[in-house]
Amino acid sequence: MKIRFYFGIAFLLLQVGGIVYARFVPERFFCWAPYDSHTLFETFVTIDGTTLTQQEAEARYKYKMKGWEQRSIDNVFSLISQYEDTYGKSDNAQVVVKYETNGHQQKEWIYKR
């Protein structure tokens, strides 16, 4: 009986720890309300002087590269960075994401290796 009690306490503490951690990182995967921002974005990918179409960019990253992102836009940045730091390392891609969150002024994120 005590083992189940301690397991239950550990499980709850892990959940609380994940929520507290999520409040201090941009991706916010474990927040209680992950859909607290809406971002309109468009991604531009250029490889060796050739700009990829939206379909080609989506095939490259296996995620939508234009439209509404209901989670934190940092998730898109993380996805692009992870791909470019691994599979696309030798492609010398230039990636620009233009976005506006919750109707605020448009910003630009540029992938930097």
Beta strands, then each sheet from edge to edge (+ up, - down):
strand 1: 39-47
strand 2: 50-51
strand 3: 66-69
strand 4: 94-101
strand 5: 107-110
sheet 1: 2+ 1- 3+
sheet 2: 2+ 1- 4+ 5-
end
